[in-house]
């Protein structure tokens, strides 16, 4: 795990160094300064985050037209559900599980219509429904040593990792539905992470795995230099 | 006590003494020049962030009144190279911007400097109007001014308020859920983005006028570097 953090750190430096070629003003001490401030900001973000504060639920009239709600994936073409898809839940849990979509849909359903905040600066509104991740955590019996959660996907290895507090927030779902209907392929079918308390890139689509972890790891964008906590 | 009062007369603008503080005291000069650098870095990194989505208003209903919809700022004005770099710069420098502003504000109020610098509508409105009339050539001569004229006080006070609004609207964009009540004050997340960008426009306008007037009165620039004479008030 320590190894992975070091890789993330090295990639952060590499990413900032790559940026310095463009901007021409980021020498090594400057990169070091930005790195120290980034760590300080991560701690600040963790301190600001309240596990009980809810994002406001919005009325149906606030819904963004579906064709105006951006969607992206990193694969060359739209990732499509592999045959026999099922969600694997593992890591520091007493009962590792493999859950089919039908099993997830039989669990308590939560609906929420909240604002989406993208790191780029845009916002949009949709309603999402699915199972609260905290239900999955309860079901599998998460170990006391788990502090982080890792999400993996079938979108060319897109992944992310979260703090446990945000993952078990009541507005963090494993969503299988969008605006009252089933989840579209471009929004991450059959199952995706959707949370009101994280920036868009933390919400992994095309989900295959949820792993409860003792250490902080990285993510697809995080390893390229984007903030790890990325709460809103 | 009387003797002290006579030997250290206060200027009309406030607590300035003949043998006291310089025109631009050290604390103000240092925070002023730090602020100049910090604001440049904040503006450049802010424009880098804006580049990622150079539009205002939520997806599907962008604001009709914003004239630069989907027009990215020129690259040479940006700092950070890419979105993540711009964000790291912006959120790193923000701390120093706020810290510098707090040092300034503590000194500003504790030293009494606010008396000769802050816009006081009762005292300064008429002078500000007459100064404006002079700049627009309605009046032939400028109205008498003590330390600053009314228009200067109005401009410097307004820009301080804009700075405070920039910090608050920035926090509202940074954590729209955790700071939701604050975000609501600005009309929500997208409203706060619009206010944040409007604040930048006001700051840029202030700086342009500021630089123009400093170039017309270069003595003031020397005072902001060296402090100027002690206590002469004018």
Interface residues (C-beta under 8 A of the other chain):
Chain A: X15 X16 X18 X19 X20 X21 X22 X23 X25 X26 X33 X34 X37 X38 X40 X41 X45 X48 X49 X50 X53 X55 X56 X64 X65 X68 X69 X70 X115 X117 X118 X119 X120 X121 X122 X123 X124 X125 X196 X197 X221 X224 X225 X226 X227 X231 X232
Chain B: X49 X50 X52 X53 X55 X58 X59 X60 X61 X79 X80 X81 X82 X83 X84 X85 X87 X88 X89 X91 X92 X95 X175 X176 X177 X178 X179 X180 X188 X189 X190 X193
